[in-house]
Amino acid sequence: MKVFKFGGASIKDAEAVKNIASILRHYENEKLVVVVSAMGKTTNALEGVVAAYINNTGESSKLLNEVKKYHLHIMKDLFPEGNKELSNAVNNFFVEAEWVLEEQPSKGYAFAYDQIVSTGELVSTKIISEYLKECGLKNNWLDARGCIRTDNSYREGKIQWEVTQSLITEQVAELFNRSNIVITQGFIGCTSENYTTTLGREGSDFSAAIFAFCLDAPEVYIWKDVPGVLNADPKHFPEAQKLEMISYLDAIELAYYGASVIHPKTIKPLENKNITLYVKSFLNPTATGTLVGTNAQTKPLIPSFIMKFNQELVSISAIDFSFIAEDNLSVIFGIFAKHKVKINMMQNSAISFSACIDNDPFKVPALLEELNRSFKVLYNDNLLLYTIRHYYPSTIEMLTAGKEVLVEQRSRHTAQFVVRNSESQ
């Protein structure tokens, strides 16, 4: 049994969906749980719907309709003669999103986000499930909200593992009695009160790891538009190289610091059960890709570069210029945790504490407002955070040449720099 995960780029149009069918045909004699993201840039588009809804711009329904048209166009290409069952199901998902937009956003941004943005995964998986049936690939569609149970932390749902384990084991086993392929959604879960939650941006990888962990799958395959895990983003580093193998430790570090190929929460459940992860190209499915595993040693052992844009550097000091002591830090970390703001890099001196964070417009203003009540707060925005894993002195010199370095931090294997330069504009 294997768990596959296909991201948005792999299903961005009708031709891409057909390619997925051709890949799955090579595995039709094996039991597969296939975790699928929203199509193309649908998540970004639905985030625009949520922003318009919360900000009351009057554009939310129009923007949602554009998302619907995009999917209807793909459906028309895949089903020239139509598919009434699919059309009804897709329409129902969009109607549920419209119901949310008809209400006042009294429960806040995060709640509205999860109810609306989750539409992308529900629609994409229905389309793919029906198309696979059309191709003779028998499968069953599974609503992940019925088996991935989370708490009420909207946009960052925390898994309730015991309940989730029981639900996944029971439901997937029953579906495997009917077909070898189960199609389900990445990124989404549900609370005990039946409200939809999401697991964090790009969380479909994590969903694949959850299913693999609960089902004791020996292997997980993440299908990407790159040949495997690269040591840098080729858009910014044209000479980026593929890593043939990665240790779990390096994979966790790279994901934690922001490498986009693997979601940060993905690795730990796999490591706990010694499940091998393969990152492969859906454009060249027979190529070897990258292996991530317990006994793997990172090869080649070369510097890996991670860039995080739109960063904000927050510097916090006591109002009376006294030392930043343990009691101050306890309060500061409590405020960051309260507003669910992740610190990408931090540094403290005798009189100040600095934190580099993502400039999230729905979290950072409230964070700064509360910090300002007890501390003196300064900040710089529009910054870029570089992280280098397995760095050489020469790589640091190359990256920082001609740039204003605001904060620098090095450990034995990892170096980080917050810079202000033209790329962050």
DRENPAMI-205286 format. One record per residue (C-alpha): residue number from 0; residue in three letters; chain; x, y, z. Coordinates in pm, 1 decimal, padded with zeros to 6 digits. Last residue first. Example, Ala and Ser with C-alpha at 12.3 -4.5 7.8 and 13.67 -1.06 7.14 Angstrom:
<recs>
REC    k    r  c        px        py        pz
REC    1  SER  A   01367.0  -00106.0   00714.0
REC    0  ALA  A   01230.0  -00450.0   00780.0
</recs>
This chain:
<recs>
REC    k    r  c        px        py        pz
REC  424  GLN  A   01085.2   04468.8  -00302.2
REC  423  SER  A   01268.6   04190.2  -00130.5
REC  422  GLU  A   01488.9   04124.1  -00432.4
REC  421  SER  A   01622.5   04482.1  -00426.0
REC  420  ASN  A   01790.5   04436.8  -00089.5
REC  419  ARG  A   01732.1   04439.7   00284.7
REC  418  VAL  A   01878.3   04139.5   00456.3
REC  417  VAL  A   01800.3   03896.5   00737.1
REC  416  PHE  A   02069.1   03633.2   00745.0
REC  415  GLN  A   02067.5   03271.7   00861.8
REC  414  ALA  A   02344.4   03011.9   00882.1
REC  413  THR  A   02302.1   02639.2   00949.6
REC  412  HIS  A   02541.4   02349.6   01009.2
REC  411  ARG  A   02756.2   02449.7   01309.0
REC  410  SER  A   02533.4   02739.3   01408.4
REC  409  ARG  A   02522.7   03086.5   01258.9
REC  408  GLN  A   02309.1   03397.1   01305.5
REC  407  GLU  A   02302.2   03732.0   01128.2
REC  406  VAL  A   02067.6   04028.1   01166.5
REC  405  LEU  A   02032.5   04346.3   00961.0
REC  404  VAL  A   02262.3   04254.6   00672.1
REC  403  GLU  A   02267.2   04530.3   00410.7
REC  402  LYS  A   02352.4   04366.2   00080.8
REC  401  GLY  A   02644.2   04423.1  -00155.7
REC  400  ALA  A   02781.2   04072.1  -00109.1
REC  399  THR  A   02559.4   03881.4   00135.9
REC  398  LEU  A   02490.1   03575.8  -00078.3
REC  397  MET  A   02840.9   03525.5  -00215.8
REC  396  GLU  A   03011.3   03587.2   00118.7
REC  395  ILE  A   02785.6   03331.3   00284.6
REC  394  THR  A   02855.7   03079.0   00010.6
REC  393  SER  A   03231.5   03135.3   00047.5
REC  392  PRO  A   03220.1   03067.6   00420.7
REC  391  TYR  A   03066.2   02725.7   00341.8
REC  390  TYR  A   02711.4   02634.1   00441.7
REC  389  HIS  A   02557.3   02299.4   00526.0
REC  388  ARG  A   02205.2   02451.2   00543.1
REC  387  ILE  A   02184.2   02811.7   00429.1
REC  386  THR  A   01886.5   03026.0   00534.7
REC  385  TYR  A   01822.1   03364.7   00377.6
REC  384  LEU  A   01548.3   03591.0   00511.8
REC  383  LEU  A   01435.4   03881.1   00293.9
REC  382  LEU  A   01288.4   04209.3   00415.3
REC  381  ASN  A   00986.9   04421.0   00323.9
REC  380  ASP  A   00942.7   04525.4   00687.0
REC  379  ASN  A   01152.1   04684.9   00958.5
REC  378  TYR  A   01022.4   04703.4   01314.1
REC  377  LEU  A   01053.5   04888.8   01641.3
REC  376  VAL  A   00866.0   04803.0   01961.1
REC  375  LYS  A   00903.2   04955.5   02307.2
REC  374  PHE  A   00732.1   04719.1   02542.8
REC  373  SER  A   00417.3   04660.9   02749.1
REC  372  ARG  A   00127.5   04796.1   02544.8
REC  371  ASN  A   00334.0   04796.5   02224.9
REC  370  LEU  A   00345.6   04415.6   02224.8
REC  369  GLU  A  -00034.9   04407.0   02205.1
REC  368  GLU  A  -00051.7   04637.7   01903.8
REC  367  LEU  A   00237.3   04461.7   01734.2
REC  366  LEU  A   00060.9   04124.3   01754.3
REC  365  ALA  A  -00269.9   04272.6   01636.0
REC  364  PRO  A  -00096.4   04422.7   01331.2
REC  363  VAL  A   00097.4   04097.0   01264.5
REC  362  LYS  A  -00188.4   03848.2   01237.7
REC  361  PHE  A  -00418.4   03925.7   00943.9
REC  360  PRO  A  -00156.7   04120.5   00746.0
REC  359  ASP  A   00089.3   03826.7   00770.1
REC  358  ASN  A   00441.2   03968.1   00744.4
REC  357  ASP  A   00622.4   03640.5   00805.6
REC  356  ILE  A   00844.1   03676.0   01110.9
REC  355  CYS  A   01200.0   03770.5   01209.5
REC  354  ALA  A   01229.6   03821.6   01583.6
REC  353  SER  A   01454.2   04054.4   01781.9
REC  352  PHE  A   01482.5   04077.6   02160.9
REC  351  SER  A   01639.8   04381.4   02321.3
REC  350  ILE  A   01832.2   04510.8   02622.9
REC  349  ALA  A   02096.4   04249.4   02702.1
REC  348  SER  A   02084.6   04093.2   02357.0
REC  347  ASN  A   01838.3   03855.1   02199.3
REC  346  GLN  A   01810.9   03684.8   01862.7
REC  345  MET  A   01529.1   03518.2   01676.6
REC  344  MET  A   01464.7   03353.7   01340.8
REC  343  ASN  A   01150.9   03225.7   01168.6
REC  342  ILE  A   00922.2   03308.1   01461.2
REC  341  LYS  A   00569.8   03174.6   01402.9
REC  340  VAL  A   00280.0   03408.6   01480.4
REC  339  LYS  A  -00020.0   03231.6   01631.2
REC  338  HIS  A  -00149.4   03552.4   01793.7
REC  337  LYS  A  -00150.1   03396.3   02142.0
REC  336  ALA  A   00181.8   03224.3   02075.0
REC  335  PHE  A   00353.5   03553.2   01989.6
REC  334  ILE  A   00204.9   03712.8   02302.7
REC  333  GLY  A   00318.9   03424.1   02522.7
REC  332  PHE  A   00667.7   03442.2   02373.3
REC  331  ILE  A   00689.0   03808.1   02475.4
REC  330  VAL  A   00557.0   03748.4   02828.5
REC  329  SER  A   00807.0   03468.2   02893.5
REC  328  LEU  A   01083.9   03675.6   02740.0
REC  327  ASN  A   01013.1   03959.3   02981.5
REC  326  ASP  A   01021.8   03721.6   03280.9
REC  325  GLU  A   01350.0   03574.0   03157.6
REC  324  ALA  A   01524.3   03910.8   03137.6
REC  323  ILE  A   01536.8   04184.8   02875.5
REC  322  PHE  A   01752.4   04432.3   03068.7
REC  321  SER  A   01617.9   04773.8   03161.8
REC  320  PHE  A   01562.7   05036.0   02894.7
REC  319  ASP  A   01257.8   05177.2   03079.7
REC  318  ILE  A   01018.8   05073.2   02800.9
REC  317  ALA  A   01179.0   04730.0   02781.9
REC  316  SER  A   01293.1   04629.7   02434.5
REC  315  ILE  A   01141.6   04455.2   02133.3
REC  314  SER  A   01283.6   04449.4   01780.1
REC  313  VAL  A   01052.1   04311.7   01509.4
REC  312  LEU  A   01202.9   04213.5   01173.7
REC  311  GLU  A   00933.9   04165.0   00910.8
REC  310  GLN  A   00964.7   03924.9   00619.0
REC  309  ASN  A   00801.0   03952.9   00278.4
REC  308  PHE  A   01032.3   03693.6   00121.9
REC  307  LYS  A   01168.1   03368.5   00260.4
REC  306  MET  A   01468.6   03227.4   00074.6
REC  305  ILE  A   01616.4   02882.1   00132.3
REC  304  PHE  A   01957.7   02768.5   00009.8
REC  303  SER  A   02104.2   02419.6   00045.5
REC  302  PRO  A   02483.2   02386.9   00065.4
REC  301  ILE  A   02621.6   02055.5  -00065.4
REC  300  LEU  A   02627.6   01704.6   00079.4
REC  299  PRO  A   02540.8   01518.6  -00240.8
REC  298  LYS  A   02380.9   01314.9  -00097.2
REC  297  THR  A   02216.4   01348.7   00243.3
REC  296  GLN  A   02259.9   01017.0   00421.8
REC  295  ALA  A   01956.9   00789.8   00416.6
REC  294  ASN  A   01905.0   00539.7   00696.3
REC  293  THR  A   01590.4   00700.3   00831.8
REC  292  GLY  A   01449.2   00814.1   00499.0
REC  291  VAL  A   01406.7   01074.2   00227.8
REC  290  LEU  A   01455.7   00958.4  -00131.6
REC  289  THR  A   01470.4   01210.2  -00416.4
REC  288  GLY  A   01348.6   01156.9  -00773.5
REC  287  THR  A   01430.9   00833.6  -00958.4
REC  286  ALA  A   01288.8   00919.7  -01301.3
REC  285  THR  A   00994.2   00708.1  -01425.3
REC  284  PRO  A   00738.2   00978.5  -01342.9
REC  283  ASN  A   00891.6   01247.5  -01567.3
REC  282  LEU  A   00641.4   01535.0  -01562.1
REC  281  PHE  A   00488.3   01405.0  -01238.2
REC  280  SER  A   00833.5   01448.2  -01088.9
REC  279  LYS  A   00920.8   01256.3  -00773.0
REC  278  VAL  A   00972.0   01320.0  -00401.7
REC  277  TYR  A   00994.5   00982.2  -00228.6
REC  276  LEU  A   00932.5   00938.8   00143.7
REC  275  THR  A   01018.0   00619.7   00330.7
REC  274  ILE  A   00814.1   00540.2   00642.0
REC  273  ASN  A   01025.5   00465.8   00950.5
REC  272  LYS  A   00723.0   00484.4   01179.8
REC  271  ASN  A   00826.0   00790.4   01382.5
REC  270  GLU  A   01016.6   00927.8   01082.8
REC  269  LEU  A   00698.8   00944.0   00876.1
REC  268  PRO  A   00504.4   01123.4   01149.6
REC  267  LYS  A   00797.9   01368.5   01187.3
REC  266  ILE  A   00850.4   01449.3   00819.0
REC  265  THR  A   00527.6   01615.2   00713.3
REC  264  LYS  A   00496.6   01897.1   00966.4
REC  263  PRO  A   00736.7   02129.1   00780.9
REC  262  HIS  A   00567.9   02087.4   00437.5
REC  261  ILE  A   00810.0   01952.3   00175.5
REC  260  VAL  A   00913.1   02117.8  -00154.0
REC  259  SER  A   00878.8   02476.0  -00028.6
REC  258  ALA  A   01192.5   02489.4   00185.5
REC  257  GLY  A   01090.2   02720.8   00469.8
REC  256  TYR  A   01329.7   02687.4   00761.4
REC  255  TYR  A   01128.5   02402.4   00912.9
REC  254  ALA  A   01124.0   02212.4   00582.5
REC  253  LEU  A   01500.9   02229.1   00545.5
REC  252  GLU  A   01558.3   02127.0   00908.2
REC  251  ILE  A   01311.6   01838.5   00894.9
REC  250  ALA  A   01458.9   01713.2   00566.2
REC  249  ASP  A   01812.0   01742.1   00707.8
REC  248  LEU  A   01717.5   01531.2   01007.9
REC  247  TYR  A   01521.0   01278.9   00799.7
REC  246  SER  A   01833.1   01223.7   00591.9
REC  245  ILE  A   01816.5   01329.6   00229.9
REC  244  MET  A   01895.7   01132.7  -00085.5
REC  243  GLU  A   01951.1   01222.1  -00451.2
REC  242  LEU  A   01959.3   01597.5  -00386.4
REC  241  LYS  A   01890.1   01773.4  -00715.0
REC  240  GLN  A   02108.7   02069.4  -00804.5
REC  239  ALA  A   02031.3   02440.5  -00839.3
REC  238  GLU  A   02240.8   02619.4  -01103.4
REC  237  PRO  A   01965.1   02867.9  -01189.8
REC  236  PHE  A   01943.9   02988.2  -00826.5
REC  235  HIS  A   01654.2   03233.1  -00797.0
REC  234  LYS  A   01392.0   03056.3  -01009.7
REC  233  PRO  A   01580.2   02730.0  -00951.0
REC  232  ASP  A   01477.8   02738.0  -00581.4
REC  231  ALA  A   01769.6   02582.3  -00397.2
REC  230  ASN  A   01922.3   02245.4  -00299.2
REC  229  LEU  A   01662.3   02067.2  -00508.4
REC  228  VAL  A   01424.2   01800.8  -00379.5
REC  227  GLY  A   01304.0   01594.3  -00673.6
REC  226  PRO  A   01279.3   01634.5  -01051.5
REC  225  VAL  A   01056.7   01945.4  -01017.8
REC  224  ASP  A   00685.4   01972.5  -01105.9
REC  223  LYS  A   00599.6   01770.2  -00794.5
REC  222  TRP  A   00458.8   01428.8  -00697.5
REC  221  ILE  A   00494.2   01341.9  -00327.7
REC  220  TYR  A   00519.6   00964.9  -00283.2
REC  219  VAL  A   00476.9   00803.2   00057.4
REC  218  GLU  A   00603.1   00453.0   00136.7
REC  217  PRO  A   00566.1   00173.2   00393.7
REC  216  ALA  A   00202.9   00260.3   00477.4
REC  215  ASP  A   00125.5   00195.6   00842.9
REC  214  LEU  A  -00235.4   00311.2   00786.4
REC  213  CYS  A  -00237.3   00584.1   01053.6
REC  212  PHE  A   00112.4   00703.4   00968.0
REC  211  ALA  A   00054.2   00700.2   00592.3
REC  210  PHE  A  -00276.3   00884.9   00625.8
REC  209  ILE  A  -00116.5   01151.1   00846.7
REC  208  ALA  A   00187.5   01180.9   00617.3
REC  207  ALA  A  -00037.3   01242.1   00316.2
REC  206  SER  A  -00224.5   01509.3   00513.9
REC  205  PHE  A   00107.4   01673.0   00600.8
REC  204  ASP  A   00193.9   01696.5   00232.3
REC  203  SER  A  -00147.0   01857.6   00178.1
REC  202  GLY  A  -00060.8   02131.0   00429.0
REC  201  GLU  A   00067.8   02387.3   00179.1
REC  200  ARG  A  -00069.0   02658.2   00410.4
REC  199  GLY  A  -00164.6   02520.4   00751.6
REC  198  LEU  A  -00381.7   02225.0   00853.2
REC  197  THR  A  -00722.8   02355.2   00749.0
REC  196  THR  A  -01042.0   02327.9   00951.2
REC  195  THR  A  -01402.0   02250.2   00858.9
REC  194  TYR  A  -01662.0   02276.1   01133.8
REC  193  ASN  A  -01826.7   01948.0   01228.9
REC  192  GLU  A  -01849.9   02022.2   01605.7
REC  191  SER  A  -01578.9   01760.2   01672.5
REC  190  THR  A  -01357.6   01967.5   01445.2
REC  189  CYS  A  -01279.1   01885.4   01083.5
REC  188  GLY  A  -00983.8   01833.6   00854.3
REC  187  ILE  A  -00836.2   01988.3   00541.3
REC  186  PHE  A  -00497.1   02031.2   00372.9
REC  185  GLY  A  -00509.4   01726.2   00143.5
REC  184  GLN  A  -00825.3   01578.4   00006.9
REC  183  THR  A  -00916.0   01219.6  -00071.6
REC  182  ILE  A  -00916.6   00965.3  -00354.4
REC  181  VAL  A  -00907.4   00598.3  -00251.5
REC  180  ILE  A  -00778.1   00351.3  -00510.4
REC  179  ASN  A  -00777.8  -00029.9  -00485.6
REC  178  SER  A  -01155.2  -00059.9  -00492.5
REC  177  ARG  A  -01453.1  -00185.8  -00288.8
REC  176  ASN  A  -01284.7  -00360.2   00004.0
REC  175  PHE  A  -01032.6  -00074.4   00000.0
REC  174  LEU  A  -01320.4   00155.6   00093.6
REC  173  GLU  A  -01388.1  -00035.6   00418.1
REC  172  ALA  A  -01019.8  -00033.3   00512.7
REC  171  VAL  A  -01006.8   00341.0   00441.5
REC  170  GLN  A  -01299.3   00411.8   00674.3
REC  169  GLU  A  -01190.8   00205.7   00975.6
REC  168  THR  A  -00821.9   00290.6   00974.5
REC  167  ILE  A  -00886.6   00658.2   00903.7
REC  166  LEU  A  -01144.2   00694.4   01182.1
REC  165  SER  A  -00938.7   00513.2   01447.4
REC  164  GLN  A  -00616.0   00696.3   01371.0
REC  163  THR  A  -00796.5   01032.0   01361.5
REC  162  VAL  A  -00950.9   00972.4   01703.5
REC  161  GLU  A  -00612.3   00887.9   01856.3
REC  160  TRP  A  -00424.9   01158.1   01668.4
REC  159  GLN  A  -00622.8   01468.1   01747.8
REC  158  ILE  A  -00442.7   01674.7   01486.0
REC  157  LYS  A  -00387.4   02044.9   01549.6
REC  156  GLY  A  -00564.5   02270.0   01300.1
REC  155  GLU  A  -00353.2   02563.2   01186.6
REC  154  ARG  A  -00589.4   02775.1   00971.1
REC  153  TYR  A  -00854.4   02741.8   01247.3
REC  152  SER  A  -00729.3   02612.6   01580.8
REC  151  ASN  A  -01054.7   02442.1   01684.7
REC  150  ASP  A  -00902.9   02098.3   01747.0
REC  149  THR  A  -00853.9   01848.7   01469.7
REC  148  ARG  A  -01008.2   01524.6   01342.9
REC  147  ILE  A  -00895.9   01381.1   01009.7
REC  146  CYS  A  -01157.8   01111.7   00934.0
REC  145  GLY  A  -01482.4   01270.0   00817.5
REC  144  ARG  A  -01318.4   01591.1   00707.4
REC  143  ALA  A  -01106.1   01384.2   00469.7
REC  142  ASP  A  -01415.8   01322.0   00255.3
REC  141  LEU  A  -01332.6   00997.2   00076.4
REC  140  TRP  A  -01395.4   00930.4  -00293.2
REC  139  ASN  A  -01378.8   00568.8  -00408.7
REC  138  ASN  A  -01188.9   00437.5  -00707.9
REC  137  LYS  A  -01219.0   00226.0  -01021.2
REC  136  LEU  A  -00974.4   00330.8  -01290.8
REC  135  GLY  A  -01172.9   00271.5  -01609.8
REC  134  CYS  A  -01088.3   00607.4  -01762.7
REC  133  GLU  A  -01433.9   00751.1  -01682.0
REC  132  LYS  A  -01382.8   00628.0  -01324.9
REC  131  LEU  A  -01056.8   00824.4  -01316.6
REC  130  TYR  A  -01244.5   01131.3  -01439.3
REC  129  GLU  A  -01502.8   01100.1  -01162.6
REC  128  SER  A  -01239.0   01080.2  -00890.1
REC  127  ILE  A  -01042.1   01367.1  -01041.7
REC  126  ILE  A  -01341.4   01601.0  -01052.7
REC  125  LYS  A  -01450.5   01510.4  -00700.5
REC  124  THR  A  -01095.3   01556.6  -00573.4
REC  123  SER  A  -01067.2   01903.0  -00724.8
REC  122  VAL  A  -01399.8   02020.5  -00581.8
REC  121  LEU  A  -01331.3   01917.7  -00222.7
REC  120  GLU  A  -00975.8   02049.9  -00235.2
REC  119  GLY  A  -01076.2   02395.9  -00358.5
REC  118  THR  A  -01375.7   02428.1  -00126.9
REC  117  SER  A  -01138.1   02418.5   00172.0
REC  116  VAL  A  -01069.2   02788.6   00108.7
REC  115  ILE  A  -01422.6   02888.0   00210.5
REC  114  GLN  A  -01486.5   02720.5   00548.0
REC  113  ASP  A  -01121.0   02744.2   00651.9
REC  112  TYR  A  -01082.6   03112.2   00571.0
REC  111  ALA  A  -01410.6   03206.6   00740.4
REC  110  PHE  A  -01284.2   03057.2   01067.6
REC  109  ALA  A  -00944.3   03225.7   01038.1
REC  108  TYR  A  -01091.0   03566.2   00948.6
REC  107  GLY  A  -01329.6   03605.8   01237.7
REC  106  LYS  A  -01640.3   03438.2   01374.3
REC  105  SER  A  -01872.7   03732.9   01303.5
REC  104  PRO  A  -01805.6   03740.9   00930.4
REC  103  GLN  A  -02169.1   03836.6   00854.5
REC  102  GLU  A  -02350.5   03567.2   00660.5
REC  101  GLU  A  -02416.2   03549.2   00284.6
REC  100  LEU  A  -02050.0   03466.6   00216.8
REC   99  VAL  A  -02078.0   03145.5   00421.3
REC   98  TRP  A  -02381.2   03038.4   00220.0
REC   97  GLU  A  -02184.3   03100.3  -00099.0
REC   96  ALA  A  -01918.9   02853.0   00016.8
REC   95  GLU  A  -02188.8   02587.3   00067.7
REC   94  VAL  A  -02326.7   02668.8  -00278.2
REC   93  PHE  A  -01977.9   02611.6  -00421.5
REC   92  PHE  A  -01966.4   02260.9  -00276.8
REC   91  ASN  A  -02320.3   02188.9  -00399.7
REC   90  ASN  A  -02229.2   02295.5  -00754.0
REC   89  VAL  A  -01937.8   02054.2  -00756.1
REC   88  ALA  A  -02160.6   01765.1  -00645.9
REC   87  ASN  A  -02435.5   01847.1  -00895.6
REC   86  SER  A  -02191.0   01880.5  -01184.0
REC   85  LEU  A  -02023.6   01551.8  -01089.3
REC   84  GLU  A  -02350.9   01359.7  -01090.0
REC   83  LYS  A  -02457.7   01523.0  -01417.0
REC   82  ASN  A  -02142.2   01438.2  -01607.8
REC   81  GLY  A  -02118.1   01621.2  -01940.0
REC   80  GLU  A  -02072.3   01505.2  -02297.9
REC   79  PRO  A  -01735.6   01679.0  -02330.5
REC   78  PHE  A  -01629.5   01544.3  -01986.3
REC   77  LEU  A  -01261.7   01629.9  -01934.8
REC   76  ASP  A  -01262.1   01956.9  -02131.2
REC   75  LYS  A  -01599.3   02062.0  -01988.6
REC   74  MET  A  -01480.8   01977.0  -01636.6
REC   73  ILE  A  -01172.8   02195.0  -01682.3
REC   72  HIS  A  -01391.9   02487.6  -01791.4
REC   71  LEU  A  -01629.8   02425.5  -01499.5
REC   70  HIS  A  -01332.4   02446.9  -01263.7
REC   69  TYR  A  -01223.4   02787.0  -01389.6
REC   68  LYS  A  -01582.4   02909.6  -01395.4
REC   67  LYS  A  -01621.5   02822.8  -01025.2
REC   66  VAL  A  -01309.3   03018.6  -00932.9
REC   65  GLU  A  -01444.7   03316.7  -01126.3
REC   64  ASN  A  -01776.4   03280.7  -00940.3
REC   63  LEU  A  -01589.5   03301.5  -00610.0
REC   62  LEU  A  -01436.1   03631.8  -00720.2
REC   61  LYS  A  -01777.4   03774.5  -00808.7
REC   60  SER  A  -01924.9   03660.0  -00479.2
REC   59  SER  A  -01639.1   03817.4  -00280.9
REC   58  GLU  A  -01630.1   04153.0  -00461.6
REC   57  GLY  A  -01849.7   04363.8  -00230.9
REC   56  THR  A  -01542.8   04505.3  -00058.5
REC   55  ASN  A  -01653.4   04385.0   00287.1
REC   54  ASN  A  -01296.8   04352.9   00419.6
REC   53  ILE  A  -01372.2   04004.5   00555.1
REC   52  TYR  A  -01547.0   03896.4   00235.5
REC   51  ALA  A  -01288.1   04049.8   00002.4
REC   50  ALA  A  -01007.8   03882.3   00198.8
REC   49  VAL  A  -01192.8   03547.5   00191.5
REC   48  VAL  A  -01244.6   03563.8  -00184.6
REC   47  GLY  A  -00878.2   03653.5  -00235.9
REC   46  GLU  A  -00784.0   03349.4  -00027.0
REC   45  LEU  A  -01003.7   03155.7  -00269.4
REC   44  ALA  A  -00788.6   03273.0  -00559.1
REC   43  ASN  A  -00465.9   03179.5  -00381.9
REC   42  THR  A  -00608.7   02834.1  -00302.5
REC   41  THR  A  -00718.9   02792.9  -00664.9
REC   40  LYS  A  -00371.1   02853.9  -00806.5
REC   39  GLY  A  -00359.1   02523.9  -00993.7
REC   38  MET  A  -00624.1   02281.3  -00871.7
REC   37  ALA  A  -00671.8   02228.2  -00498.7
REC   36  SER  A  -00461.1   01953.3  -00343.0
REC   35  VAL  A  -00496.3   01575.7  -00379.9
REC   34  VAL  A  -00420.0   01283.0  -00150.1
REC   33  VAL  A  -00426.8   00946.0  -00328.4
REC   32  VAL  A  -00451.8   00645.1  -00098.0
REC   31  LEU  A  -00332.5   00356.5  -00312.1
REC   30  LYS  A  -00373.0  -00020.7  -00297.2
REC   29  GLU  A  -00165.1  -00178.0  -00568.8
REC   28  ASN  A  -00280.6  -00338.2  -00896.4
REC   27  GLU  A  -00362.1   00005.0  -01041.1
REC   26  TYR  A  -00004.4   00127.2  -00995.2
REC   25  HIS  A   00099.3   00202.9  -01356.2
REC   24  ARG  A  -00253.6   00332.6  -01421.6
REC   23  LEU  A  -00197.0   00592.3  -01151.6
REC   22  ILE  A   00058.6   00772.8  -01365.8
REC   21  SER  A  -00167.4   00777.2  -01673.5
REC   20  ALA  A  -00456.8   00911.2  -01466.6
REC   19  ILE  A  -00237.5   01186.9  -01329.3
REC   18  ASN  A  -00143.6   01283.5  -01686.3
REC   17  LYS  A  -00512.6   01317.7  -01774.5
REC   16  VAL  A  -00549.0   01561.0  -01483.9
REC   15  ALA  A  -00259.4   01765.2  -01624.3
REC   14  GLU  A  -00422.7   01776.9  -01966.5
REC   13  ALA  A  -00746.7   01902.2  -01810.5
REC   12  ASP  A  -00582.6   02187.2  -01625.3
REC   11  LYS  A  -00387.5   02271.6  -01306.7
REC   10  ILE  A  -00378.5   01913.8  -01176.3
REC    9  SER  A  -00004.2   01859.4  -01118.3
REC    8  ALA  A   00051.2   02225.7  -01032.3
REC    7  GLY  A  -00198.4   02201.7  -00745.6
REC    6  GLY  A  -00021.3   01923.1  -00561.9
REC    5  PHE  A  -00049.5   01544.8  -00596.7
REC    4  LYS  A   00013.2   01323.0  -00294.0
REC    3  PHE  A   00044.0   00946.4  -00314.3
REC    2  VAL  A   00015.7   00702.1  -00022.1
REC    1  LYS  A   00125.2   00344.8  -00091.2
REC    0  MET  A   00000.0   00000.0   00000.0
</recs>
